[in-house]
């Protein structure tokens, strides 16, 4: 847990540095994507990185206006499907840069002549060397099992990609406020949580709910609780939760609701 908290507290600095280090490659990649006039975006990842891609789905479709799909790698790895990715921008996201499923999608994209971007925290990795453009997170080694700073860095890269693609100065300006906001959160939230922890000492299951941009955060939050505390947690979109899963709630059950300002 020492490494976990240490890496969580590194996030303000990693977010601050990332814009400077990643933006030059992002500019090159976006320029090429526009030159090629890509028609849709195809995102390949697993686990935590997959949750970052779900965030990108909402962001890119809302702001860029291109359809975005999450890859189903077993179509290639297990079923040897005839997947055509011509005309797509294929983005492979892997903290280690070694995910075999992600590599399978990137390799098929290359066979189809599609443009590829790799987002990793490992220079010289398979994903980095295969993709046309490699966006390096550069957040330093992540020793804890539960990914923290790499996840927020992936979200940050997706945000910078979108801002550059749409020439959204307001989004870039808001990004500059992120490091300070993250530091304030990390400085003020732990004391607030200390008074609540005892209420959840006997927790053995629960759900995390979010909608839209909060949905991938709900998924990641549930995963983090499972990984670190061995508690049976599930993340859901609130709109999906009412279609069946709602029945699992009982009196005294636990729900974590992500309710941010703005459209829900």
N, C-alpha and C positions, 0 to 999 in steps of 0.2 A: 504493500500500500504506500510505502515511502516514495517509490518511483512514480506511482500513479498521481499522487498529489503534486509532486514536483513538476511532472509534465503538464498537469492541468494548469499550474500557475505560470508555465512558460508561454501560454497562449497569447497574452497581449504582445509580447515581443515577437513571436513568430508571425502574428498577423501584421505587425508593423513592417517587418522586414520583407514579407512575401510580396507585397506590391512592387517594391523596387526590384526584386530579383526575378519575379515571374513575368512582369508586364512586357518586357522586350520580346520574349518568345510568344506571348499571347498576341501581341500586335502582329507578328509575322504570320501566325497561324490564322488569325481572323482575316487578314488581308488575302491569304491564299484561299480560304473558304469562300470569300466573296468573289474572288476571281473565277473560281470553279462553279459558282452559282449552285452550291449544294442545295438539295431539295428537302432533306430531312436529317435528323441527328439520331444516331444509334449509340447507346451507352452500355458498356460492358463492365461489370464489376461483380464482386461478391461481398457478403457480410456488411461491415460498416461502410465500405466504399460504395456498395449498392445503395445504401441510404442516402449518401451524398448525391448519387445519380438521380434518385427520386426527387430530391430538392432541385436539381438541375432541370428535370422534366418540367416542373411547375414554372421555374424561372424562365427557361428558354422559350417555352410555348407562350407564356404570358407576354414577355418583352420582345423576343425576336420574331415570334410568330411562325416558327417552323415546327412541324410535327416532331416529337421526340419519343423514342421507344426504348424500353429496357431490353437488353439482349437476353435470350434464353440459350446459353451456350451449349446445353446438352443436345439441342437440335443438330449441332455440328459434331460434338464429341462422342455422343452415344448413338444418335440416329442417322448420322452422315447425311443430313439434309442438304438440299440444293438451295442454300440461302444466297440470294443475290443482293449485294449491298452497293450496286452501282449507283452513283449519284448521291451517296450518303456522306456525311461526316461521321466517322466512327471514333468514339472516344473511349479508350481503355483506362480504367482507374484501378490502381493497385498500389497499396502502401509499399510493399516489397518489390513490386515490379516483376514478380515471378509467377503470378497466378496463371495456371495452365488454361483455365477457362477463358480468361481475358485474352491470352495469347492466341487461342483458337479463333476467337472472333477477329482479332487484329489481322491474323494471317489470311483469313477468308476475305477481309476487306481489301487487303493488298492484292489478292488474286483477282478481285473484281475491279481494281483500279480506283477504289474509293480513297478519299483522303483520311488520314489517321492522326490522332493525337493521343499521346500517352501522358498520364498524370501519375507520378510516383514520388516516393521519398528516397529513391535509390538510384543514383547515377550509375550508368553502365549496366543496368539490369536488362533482362530480356525485353520487357515492354518498352523501356527507354530506347533501346537499340533498334527495335522493330518499327516503332511509330515514325511517321514523317516529321512530327514535331513533338519534342519531349518537354513538358512543363514540370520542372523540378520543384518539389515543395520545400526542400532544404530546411526542415524544422529540427534537424538533429535526430539522433537515434531515439527510437521509442522503445523503452525497455519493458514497460508494463504490458500485460496481456491485453488489457482493455485500451483500445485506441482512443486517444483524446485529441492531442494537438494535431495529429495527422487528419483527423476527421474535420476539425474546424478549418484546417488549411485547405482541404478539398472543397469545402463549401466556399471558402474565400476565392479560390481559383475559378470556380464556376461563376461567382459573382463578377469577378474581373473580366472573364470571357464575355459575359453578357453586356457589361458596361462598355467594353471596347467595341463589340459588334454593333451595338445600337447607338454608339457615341453619346452615352448617357452620362453627362457631367454630374448630374445630381447624385446618381448612384455612386460614382467615384468619390464625390465629396463625402457622402455618407459612409463610404468604406473607411475613409480617413478617421472617422470618429470611433470605429470599432475597437482599436486597441485600448483607448482610454475607457470606453464603456465596459470592455471585458475586465479591465483591472478594477474598476469600481465594483463590478459584480463580485469578483473574487475577494475583494476586501470587505464587503459588507454582508454578503449572503451567509457565509459559514456561521457567524454568531447567531443569525436568525434561525438557522437550521438546528443548532444545538438544543434549542428549547423544544423542538418537535421530535427529535430522534427517539425518545423513549416511547412515544405513541406507536412506533412502528417496529419495536423490538421483536414482537411475536409474529410479524408479518410473514406469511408463507406463500401468498399469491396476490395477484392484482392485475390491473390493466392500466395502460397509459394511452390517453386519447388526445388526438390533435387532428386538425383538418387543413387541407391545402398545404401551405409552406410549413405548417407545424406537424404535418403527418410524418415526414421522414425523421423529425426530431423525436416524435413519440416512439417510432420504431427503434431508434438508436438509444433512447432513454430506457426502454424496456430491456434491450440487449445488455446495456451497461449494468443494470440491476441484477440480471441473471448471471452475468460473468463475474461480478465482484461479490455478490451476496448469496448466490445459489438459491434465489427466490424465483418461483414460477411466475414470470411476468409476460404479458403480451401487449404489443402495441397495435393500435387500430386507428383508422380514420373514423372520426365521429359519425360520418354519414353511413359508413359500412357497419359500424357497431350496432346500429339499430336493426340491422337485417340479420337477426339470429344471435350473434354473440352477446347481445344485451341480456339474454336469458341466463347467462352464467352469474350475473350479479345477485348477491344475496344480502340480507340485512347484516351490516357490519363489514361488508366487503370494501376493498380499497380501490379507489380510482384516482389516478393522477391526471389532471386535466390541464393541457397547455392552452391557455386562453390569452393570447397576445392582443394588443391593440390592433385596430384595423378590421378589414374584411375577414369574416370567419366562415 
